[in-house]
Amino acid sequence: VAARIGIVGASGYGGAELLRLLAGHGGVEVAVVAAHAQAGAPVASLFPNLGGLDADRTFDDVDVDRLVDLDLVFLSTPHGPAVELGATLLEAGVPTIDLSAAFRLPADDFATWYGEPHPRPDLTPAVYGLTEYARDAVASADLVANPGCYVTTALLGLLPLADAIEPGTVVVDGKSGTSGAGRAVSDRLHATHVAGGVNAYGSPTHRHTREIETGLAAFAPDLGAVSFTPHLLPVARGLLTTSYATLRDGVGADDVQGALVDRYRDEPFVHVLAPGAFPTTKAVLGSNGCQLSAVVDPRTGRVTVVAVTDNLGKGAAGQALQNANLRLGLPETAGLTAIGVYP
Ligand SMILES: NC(=O)c1ccc[n+]([C@@H]2O[C@H](COP(=O)([O-])OP(=O)(O)OC[C@H]3O[C@@H](n4cnc5c(N)ncnc54)[C@H](OP(=O)(O)O)[C@@H]3O)[C@@H](O)[C@H]2O)c1
């Protein structure tokens, strides 16, 4: 019997990407596609690519009584509603993968970086679902905090090198397509503002800064404070991080390449390129892939790691499905075997 799953926030970009991926999964039944303002609207009215699946399907209301009967729920809403729904589903014993920031940080960090006390400090942080580093924990977790898109991409590049890096020297430059900010329109996301240019924003207090720091410390030696500046690219999808750090004395280019290759040799979704071959966001569009490469500059003693994901793929829905597969005891790659769309 196929697992019955639900998506709350199915009318958002992350939720719709889950629907697209689940259409190619085969092992689950999507029983609930819940929306908020869009409840009752046809799915295809927002997402024309989904119109061929089930032409008459409309978005459901968020009905907790229906959600608690499911085998697994994805929450792909803003963090406010996700705290409430996550707590309810946890109490009901329904495994939940939360794509929002509701349960990623300890309560005190959440209060500092999100400017509000965490409503359920007893429940946060949940199991942090950077899959390649948390398989066992995810497989038995009742609540998974799916990492942010910038954070996933930066961490996959930096974590294998953490032992080789001087603490306090990490700088991350992130660049995201506009879908990273969700479906809602605003002046900052208007095509007129975004098209034909690149914009920095959010530094030095962007919320993902703290998530990069805690994510590094969770899986590797604490590397201290990180400088992070995100940028908005004039593309719909794609995420690229360029991370710089000072290497410890005696660490060279071969050590760096060796650490990356060793760590990801058996990983289905993370691919290490040769030094000097820089990844492009286009290589991973529509996929759950991450490509990365590193170079070492002997003049500065610094390593530069460039990593790419699709912000809606490995940066959101793809990784969420990877985690759900683990939690449901299904093959980890189910629904995720497509490679990037290129050109
Ligand atoms: N976009 C990305 O690349 C990305 C990457 C990683 C993580 N995330 C995180 O994933 C979550 C979803 O992101 P998104 O980009 O998909 O956002 P989005 O496009 O703005 O969609 C938000 C979704 O949440 C629903 N929603 C809003 N308020 C709600 C409420 N009170 N109760 C229930 N549902 C509510 C919306 O429904 P209606 O539209 O029907 O009102 C919509 O379906 C966010 O927490 C985001 O930070 C996004």
The ligand as an SDF file (V2000), in Angstrom:
LIG
                    3D

 48 52  0  0  0  0  0  0  0  0999 V2000
   11.4770   28.9470   -2.4300 N   0  0  0  0  0  0  0  0  0  0  0  0
   12.6060   28.3570   -2.0530 C   0  0  0  0  0  0  0  0  0  0  0  0
   13.5620   28.2300   -2.8380 O   0  0  0  0  0  0  0  0  0  0  0  0
   12.7390   27.8160   -0.6480 C   0  0  0  0  0  0  0  0  0  0  0  0
   13.9060   27.1140   -0.3400 C   0  0  0  0  0  0  0  0  0  0  0  0
   14.0570   26.5800    0.9380 C   0  0  0  0  0  0  0  0  0  0  0  0
   13.0720   26.7840    1.8760 C   0  0  0  0  0  0  0  0  0  0  0  0
   11.9700   27.4970    1.5780 N   0  0  0  0  0  0  0  0  0  0  0  0
   10.9650   27.6790    2.6250 C   0  0  0  0  0  0  0  0  0  0  0  0
    9.8330   26.8930    2.2860 O   0  0  0  0  0  0  0  0  0  0  0  0
    8.6430   27.5360    2.7220 C   0  0  0  0  0  0  0  0  0  0  0  0
    7.7370   27.7370    1.5160 C   0  0  0  0  0  0  0  0  0  0  0  0
    8.4460   28.5560    0.5900 O   0  0  0  0  0  0  0  0  0  0  0  0
    7.8520   28.9420   -0.8270 P   0  0  0  0  0  0  0  0  0  0  0  0
    8.9480   29.5670   -1.5790 O   0  0  0  0  0  0  0  0  0  0  0  0
    7.1150   27.7930   -1.3970 O   0  0  0  0  0  0  0  0  0  0  0  0
    6.8030   30.0740   -0.3880 O   0  0  0  0  0  0  0  0  0  0  0  0
    5.5170   30.6090   -1.1810 P   0  0  0  0  0  0  0  0  0  0  0  0
    5.6690   30.3690   -2.6310 O   0  0  0  0  0  0  0  0  0  0  0  0
    5.3160   31.9990   -0.6890 O   0  0  0  0  0  0  0  0  0  0  0  0
    4.3460   29.6750   -0.6250 O   0  0  0  0  0  0  0  0  0  0  0  0
    3.9000   29.7580    0.6920 C   0  0  0  0  0  0  0  0  0  0  0  0
    2.8080   28.7360    0.8840 C   0  0  0  0  0  0  0  0  0  0  0  0
    2.3430   28.8080    2.2450 O   0  0  0  0  0  0  0  0  0  0  0  0
    0.9270   28.9240    2.2380 C   0  0  0  0  0  0  0  0  0  0  0  0
    0.5160   29.6610    3.4280 N   0  0  0  0  0  0  0  0  0  0  0  0
    0.6860   30.9780    3.7030 C   0  0  0  0  0  0  0  0  0  0  0  0
    0.1790   31.2810    4.9040 N   0  0  0  0  0  0  0  0  0  0  0  0
   -0.3560   30.1270    5.4010 C   0  0  0  0  0  0  0  0  0  0  0  0
   -1.0530   29.7980    6.5870 C   0  0  0  0  0  0  0  0  0  0  0  0
   -1.3120   30.7100    7.5330 N   0  0  0  0  0  0  0  0  0  0  0  0
   -1.4660   28.5240    6.7640 N   0  0  0  0  0  0  0  0  0  0  0  0
   -1.2110   27.5810    5.8250 C   0  0  0  0  0  0  0  0  0  0  0  0
   -0.5730   27.8470    4.6750 N   0  0  0  0  0  0  0  0  0  0  0  0
   -0.1400   29.1040    4.4750 C   0  0  0  0  0  0  0  0  0  0  0  0
    0.6080   29.6380    0.9520 C   0  0  0  0  0  0  0  0  0  0  0  0
   -0.7410   29.4110    0.6110 O   0  0  0  0  0  0  0  0  0  0  0  0
   -1.6040   30.4580   -0.2900 P   0  0  0  0  0  0  0  0  0  0  0  0
   -0.7110   30.9160   -1.3790 O   0  0  0  0  0  0  0  0  0  0  0  0
   -2.7270   29.6030   -0.7450 O   0  0  0  0  0  0  0  0  0  0  0  0
   -2.0230   31.5570    0.6320 O   0  0  0  0  0  0  0  0  0  0  0  0
    1.5960   28.9600    0.0010 C   0  0  0  0  0  0  0  0  0  0  0  0
    1.0950   27.7190   -0.4060 O   0  0  0  0  0  0  0  0  0  0  0  0
    9.0570   28.8600    3.3600 C   0  0  0  0  0  0  0  0  0  0  0  0
    9.1240   28.7140    4.7560 O   0  0  0  0  0  0  0  0  0  0  0  0
   10.4510   29.0980    2.7720 C   0  0  0  0  0  0  0  0  0  0  0  0
   11.2720   29.8600    3.6190 O   0  0  0  0  0  0  0  0  0  0  0  0
   11.7670   27.9990    0.3270 C   0  0  0  0  0  0  0  0  0  0  0  0
  1  2  1  0
  2  3  2  0
  2  4  1  0
  4  5  1  0
  4 48  2  0
  5  6  2  0
  6  7  1  0
  7  8  2  0
  8  9  1  0
  8 48  1  0
  9 10  1  0
  9 46  1  0
 10 11  1  0
 11 12  1  0
 11 44  1  0
 12 13  1  0
 13 14  1  0
 14 15  2  0
 14 16  1  0
 14 17  1  0
 17 18  1  0
 18 19  2  0
 18 20  1  0
 18 21  1  0
 21 22  1  0
 22 23  1  0
 23 24  1  0
 23 42  1  0
 24 25  1  0
 25 26  1  0
 25 36  1  0
 26 27  1  0
 26 35  1  0
 27 28  2  0
 28 29  1  0
 29 30  1  0
 29 35  2  0
 30 31  1  0
 30 32  2  0
 32 33  1  0
 33 34  2  0
 34 35  1  0
 36 37  1  0
 36 42  1  0
 37 38  1  0
 38 39  2  0
 38 40  1  0
 38 41  1  0
 42 43  1  0
 44 45  1  0
 44 46  1  0
 46 47  1  0
M  CHG  2   8   1  16  -1
M  END
$$$$
